[in-house]
Amino acid sequence: MSGTEENKSTKLKNLNADFPRINLRPFLFIALGLIFGIILYTRIRFGGAKGTDFIFFVLLLAMSVRPFSLKRIGTIFLCFFVAAGVGAGFIHWKCESFLSGVPAGEYEVAGTVVSFTVEDGSSSLLLNGLSLNGVSADGKLSVSVPSESIRTGDRISFSASVTRGGLPKDGSSYAESLFIKDIRYFATLTEEGFAVTGKGNALLRLNGSVYNVLHGHLSKTQADTAYALLTGNAGNMDDGFATKVRQGGVAHIFAVSGLHIGILYAAVSFAFKKLKRFRVLPALAAVVTYSAFCGFSVSSVRAVIMCAVLGIYNALGRKYDFLGAIAFAASAVLFVRPAEWLSAGFRLSFGACLGLALYSRTIKRLFKKLPRFLSEYLAANLAVQIFTFPVLFETFGYFSIWGTVLNFFLIPALPVLFLGLFLAVIFALLIPPAAAVFLSIPNGMLTLFLWIFSFDFSLVLTGFSLGAGGAVWTIGAVVLSERVRFGGKTRVLLTALCTSVFMLAVLFENAVFTGCKLIATKGAVLAVTRTEHVLIIDGSLSASSYENFLMRNYDGRLDAVVVLNQNAGAGLSVSLALPAEEVRASNKTSTGLSETGVLYDREFHYGNLYFRFEGESKLTLVAEGSIVEIDFTDGESLSADLFLGDGSANVYYLRRGAVYSSY
């Protein structure tokens, strides 16, 4: 080797020693590529593209190329960019499929119930296997019927006026939820009657039978809790109880996830342990069947795939690669259901696993002086929270401070409760006369569970938005994990840098230093200055929806709620439930409730915010010499945050999400 070649080799080794390294896992870069392609396509088509969406991928690719060789770099970039193209193509196909189908109109509808929520005297149903005027239609349909007796697996028919849903835009979480679930149609009965014409597949019918047997032998609260625990369908649970569960940080118990699938897989493996390496077969059959029974929720599918990889590796005597299994499961899910990336369930499920893979060993070493069971629990719990924190905060508007304590007691008890309930329901269905006896077994644990949540867990971290801080947190969590090999000093400096950038991002996202800031969502605008907070609503949403919006942006008492609607009655009823000193509307309207504090002045002000009603559905706001027109006529509000107070006396008009200015 010549001196020049030796110098090049030495320089390359030194560069490799200094550059961070991520081990090569093809499925990791395939999964990342799929996610990148899906994000890029949806941001372009749905709106709301942000530079922070792509910084993570750039950094990860940059840190992955060590050791520097053409083969490694070529493999990484080939996997990533081919997968990105596939991801973009699949989500494009999903969008076009979502927009296809029959147009809105009057139809004779038939479909099979796949989920239901029982309300007072009625049921909200979700149907698939649709037929509209005898023509098959893909997608799902949502309808409410005046009956509490409809169950999953029932095939029903009715006459209805059918409307269509559209693609999400401007970050609408509700529209994204419909898109993910493939809910394309909404029906309103044009005649009071409907008919049950048949039954669907056996697993759907079994789901309905489980609901019936639980509600036939347990109190409603216990039955709804047990049904949610077994099926993941928490729609029938009391809203107040469901809120307490989320605030307690244990809502994952009611989402059929890795805990449930893992418990069942381990139980069946133990029952068939005499089959040795072949016990994976009955265990996988059990968890696949259970996932199908629960509607193949994304968290259950992820867990089934990872159990399959674990079982096959154990059967073959090979070492299980947890991070590789996560990447393989994510790739498999996104190949089949690319829209799942938009769901909080996908990001929470895979984020929790990623946290365990990247941080559990590191944190466990920090607690090595504690008893083993405690160090393992704290390591797992904190590792999961590292990656789920930004998703939970942006999804629900708050982060529970109770989760670490409650999960310490509930997770060890879950196998007993889940398996006991699982077996009790099976025997109750097989031997109906003894159903009450079998269901009395898990009754005590359900009662204890409900008693725990009779306490107040409303003290949560809330009232602000992470904004770009969420991306900074996630990037920092990956970069600072032990899988990315930095030196000690470099890691300390990066930790300080990430912490500083995160705090600054959150500060600038939420602080109002001068002028007025408008924060908007569908049907609501929050006007914020350093000292005033005024919420403008159209009354089209529920009080809880407006409360969720406030939790993401402001945790305190409002100066006023302004109702801007052609029919203000509903809006006033909602506004009186919100934390405001005053409520304002353009015209006096009877609500049937106490109207103490409701004011009807055409012009009013709070601090330096000056308002004027320009009609029942239009309001102008003057702040710092600028005028903003807020109009909910089309059911929309501002499409993005807008900052006023530049001192140039510009006049801004906002219509259908666009901002126009004149001088």
Secondary structure, 3 states (H helix, E strand, C coil): CCHHHHHHHHHHHHHHHHCCCCCCCHHHHHHHHHHHHHHHHHHHHHCCCCCHHHHHHHHHHHHHCCCCCHHHHHHHHHHHHHHHHHHHHHHHHHHHHHHCCCCCEEEEEEEEEEEEEEECCEEEEEEEEEEECCEEECCEEEEEECCCCCCCCEEEEEEEEEEECCCCCCCCHHHHHHHHHCEEEEEEEEEEEEEEEEECCHHHHHHHHHHHHHHHHCCHHHHHHHHHHHHCCCCCCCHHHHHHHHHCCCHHHHCCCHHHHHHHHHHHHHHCHHHHHHHHHHHHHHHHHHHHHCCCCHHHHHHHHHHHHHHHHHHHCCCCCHHHHHHHHHHHHHHHCHHHHHCHHHHHHHHHHHHHHHHHHHHHHHCCCCCHHHHHHHHHHHHHHHHHHHHHHHHHCEEECCHHHHHHHHHHHHHHHHHHHHHHHHHHHHCHHHHHHHHHHHHHHHHHHHHHCCCCCCCEEECCCCCCHHHHHHHHHHHCCCCCCCCHHHHHHHHHHHHHHHHHHHHHHHCCCCCCEEEEECCEEEEECCCCEEEEECCCCCHHHHHHHHHHHCCCCEEEEEECCCCHHHHHHHHCCCCEEEEEECCCCCCCCCCCCEECCCEEEECCEEEEECCCCEEEEEECCEEEEEECCCCCCCCCCEECCCCCCCEEEEECCEEEEEC
